[in-house]
Structures are given as structure tokens and as C-alpha cells.
Amino acid sequence: MSTNSAGVMGSRGRVRIGLVDLFDGSEKRNLDFMTEFARTAEASGFDGIWMPEHVLFFDEYDSVYPYPEAPIAANPDVKEQHNKVVDGKAEVESAPEQGLLDMFQTAVAVCAATTRLRFGSSVLLLPLRNPRLLAREALTVAELTGDRFDLGVGVGWSAEEFEACESDFTVRGKRCERLINDLKTAWSGDRGKRSSLPAGTTPPRVLIGGHSRAAVRRAGTVADGWYPWNLTPAEFEEGLEALDRHLATAGRSRDDVHVIAGFRAVGEIADLSRIVARYAELGVDGVNISLRMTEDNYAHVMSEVADALELTGSDA
Amino acid sequence: MEFGIACAFGSGSTGSLYDAIQTGARAAEELGFASWWALGDREVLTSSAHDPTLGLHCVARATRTIRLGLAGDLPSVRAAAVRAKQLASLDWFSDGRVELGIDVDEPPQGLLEDDGPADSVDSLGTAMDRLAAMEALWTRCRGEVRSDTVTFAGAIALPKTVGERRLPVHLRGTKALRRVLERRGHIDGWLAWRVNEGELRNGLGELADVLGADAAQVRKTWFVDAGETGASREGAAAAGVDELVAVFEHVPGADELRKVIA
């Protein structure tokens, strides 16, 4: 990795650095907090804020959280478990009374408070949505954020959440792919006479979360990008090779997609530049980092990370 | 009688939609309008308007007291938990000003998924199941529901509506009034959507027939085209309407709003 006044540079140009964090609708994380958090991130040189999605949480799950291990900042080839494991089963990293605000309204609020920062879903549980409604919602978010919204989508891991949201967990992958095609069709104007959609708004890019074979195939064939989570550089490189094969099959190239490496930070902030550099060398367009900052320490942590990645003074 | 605004969220100018909504919303509040409504799903489907909930989010951010309403939400086309979070978030951003107008009639084909559940078989039953599920998620620490449409137990849904309240529910039209009352017990309001004065009076009569003395407790809202507001005032007041709402096909500016209350 190299840095200059434009920020982190990788093999395919400047690497956008995003922060993954939560706006939960609690008293502590009120609208003032959201505004200050977003403005601090923007002033510190970060390119985006990304928020995970869960519609519901539960005290107990039969489903297993699939991302309990993350590469260590100082030695990204090695993973360390950061989530709680009970009876050999990884659990999602959440508070006992965990909430999350609606993704789209949060995007509008964050972008209204900033001028260049992007906002993305990390990731939206696409199979839970009615695509007829989502097509319009996503265009509206794009309009109201000034085209600063990225639609990361995934298939989820919690069967409990899917059942409560009236969606068949067992077919979520196929449904995700069909819904992406539905969205693209709606946005392309090929909708027959069923509905009208707002004109003149550019749809958000759709990034596929996850690193399963199916996820990488979807990224290469029907989506606008790939956004895997917690992969070592070797795993990421393997995924990129598969992505390139699928892109070629679809008559596309890496120039047609946006690739982001996301990870839960494990280790010292000073070491983050090492793991970011490894991803940058592989040719990512962006790196998203989950730091799990608190209401009290976020400004300090952002400053430290910006220093470690030499972001301060960067500009879009 | 109070006055309100309803609009499609499309900008009538070349500026940003966000700015147009903020400007219009501030003007509406300063001019003393009591509410701002988004069009129903049925109307939005056939328009090029933007999403109603996100439009209301922008109104919420620009105002402090004005009530925010959805004039025709179709519960039969959305998963209850997904919609519950959207509405609870809107309530959170608006500090508790959201009101929910529901449309329980058969949903339009354009809002049904090709291979979606056959929820049009009993759209009213589906809608009421989902409304009950949303209310459980808004009001209970660990939501539990078991119905033909929705089943969950131990669900943590946060944020909740402000004060963990049930949102005021306004029923659009009277066709399903008896069944809705059988299922829910009461409604908070009744919406007469772009009907003429004769139809308004018929609807009010039906409310009185079904609800008896309780009809007086139901808030009555009459939506008319913005250009017809002046001509509708007298009839609205005489009929006992609580709120007359001027419907625009775009986000109105301050001058258009002044004409409504002139």
C-alpha cells in the first residue's frame, strides 16, 4: 500500500475506506450523535459509513453466525475468533437489547448531515423484501442522498429472522438472485405496464455480500460488485479469481464491478495499515472496517485509524 | 376543523427533491397545517413519485409538530416485521408523530410478486394479521405472534415506536369496516380518499350505522384535490369532518400552500 494526498492507493487506484457501524435508535445514539459521527468520519477522511441490517434479533438462535473469525491486523493470514461461542456455536455480536434503525432512512439522515460521505448497507437482507416496493425505495434513497448510496445485499444467516419475516429461509439464495434481476429489470424500464418509477434517478450499485460460490457467481453475473467479509488475503484472492471467471463468462470485466473487502478489526489500530495494504495490493476498490466504536471513543478511534492509514487531508 | 396536506413526492422544480420537501414542509408548519400525508401505495404504484415513507422522513426532519400520515398503506404487500421497523424508525426520527392509514382492499397486481404468497386470497385477513404483528413488535419487549400469516416468538424489535405505542390507525374507505372492527375492535380514524361530498356523507352514514355513538370518537379526514379545497370547506364542516386535506400531485411550495388556506 502507498498513500498520498488522495489516501490509500492500491493496484487499481485509490482505495475507498469505509467504516461499518451501528445506528440503533437508542437514546445515546440519537440524531445528534448520528450527525456528529458522520461529520467526524467525513472530516477524518473516510469515504463511507456502512450499516449492517437485522430486522429482528433474538435472545437465542439455533442458527449459527457464519463470520466469527476475522483476520488479525498485524498478520492478516491468520484469523482470530472475536465472537462469543456457546456450546461450540458462534453467536452474533450484539447487545442484549440490540436494535438497528431502518437502513434507508438512516442513509438519508447521514447523507443530509454530510457532503461527500457515501452510505451503504452492509448488508440488506434482500430476500425479505417485496421487489415491487424495493425498486422505488432504492431509487428514492439514491435521489435523497444525491447518489451517495450503495446497496449491499445478502441472504442472511438467521432462520429465526426469516421465519418471523415471512420468508422461506431454504430458498433465500435463489430468491436473492431473482430479486436482483427483478430490480435491474424494473430500473431498466422494462416493466410492462405494471408500474411507473421515478425518472431521472440513477439506481444504486448492487453489491453482493458473502463469499460462497453462489455469492461470487451472482456478483460476477448479475450484480455491480462483490463485498465479502472477514477473508484472509489468500481467501480473498481466491474469490477474486472466481469473480474474474464469472465476469468473463458474462462478458464483463473488473472495470464493470466494484469490489470491497470488509472485516471486523482484530488487533491494534496501528497495524491496520498492514491488512489494508494486503487487500489494496489485490486490487480492491474499497476496504470497509468494523471497529465497534463507542459513543465516547469514536472520535478518538477515527482519528487514530485515519492517522494509521494516512487519510487525514484526503479528499474525494 | 383542521387542514392538512397530502402529496406525491416528486419535485415540481429542477432543484433537489430533498430541498423541495424540506422547504414545503417548513412552510406548511409555519402556515398552521396540522398534518402532512403521503399518498397511498395504490396511487404511488401508477405514478412516478418517490417512496412515501422516505418522503415523510424528509418532512419529519424539517418540522417539529406537524402530524405525519400514510394515506393508504397496504399491509398485504409487505412483511409485517420489515414494515414495523420502517414505521418505528419514522416515528423515531419524527419524535412520535406518525399515523397509519391502512388500505385493506385487494392489492393491485403490480405490487404482488410473481411467485409471492397468495396473499390476495384474503387480503383483509392478511392485512389484519400483519397489523397485529406490527403492533406486537412495537409494544412488547419480546414479541410473540401466531396467526395464519405471521409467526414469531421472542422477537426483539428495536427501535420501537415512541412510547412503545400503537400508531393511530385510520381505515381508508368503509367497505371493510365491519370486518376490521371484528378483528381489531376499534379504529382511530377514517379516511375518505378523493370522494365527492355525496360519497363523503354516505361514508359517514355508514360509520354511524356500524359504530353508533362510538363514531364520534373516530377522526374523520377528507382528502380533496388541492384545487377543490376552498369549495369543499363548507361541506366538510357541515358534515362533521375533523380534517380537510388538500392533495397535490407534487411537493407544494409555500405559495401553493397559502392558496389552500386563503
Interface residues (C-beta under 8 A of the other chain):
Chain A: D24 G25 S26 L31 V55 L56 F57 F58 D59 E60 E97 Q98 G99 L100 L101 D102 F104 Q105 T106 V108 A109 A112 L128 R129 N130 P131 R132 L133 R136 E137 L139 T140 V141 E143 L144 G146 E160 E163 A164 C165 E166 S167 R178 R194 S195 S196 L197 P198 A199
Chain B: F9 G10 S16 L17 Y18 D41 V44 L45 T46 S47 S48 A49 H50 D51 T53 L54 G55 H57 C58 R61 V77 R78 A79 A80 A81 V82 K85 Q86 A88 S89 L90 W92 F93 Q109 G110 L111 L112 E113 D115 G116 P117 L137 R142 T149 V150 T151 F152 G154 A155 I156 A157 L158 P159
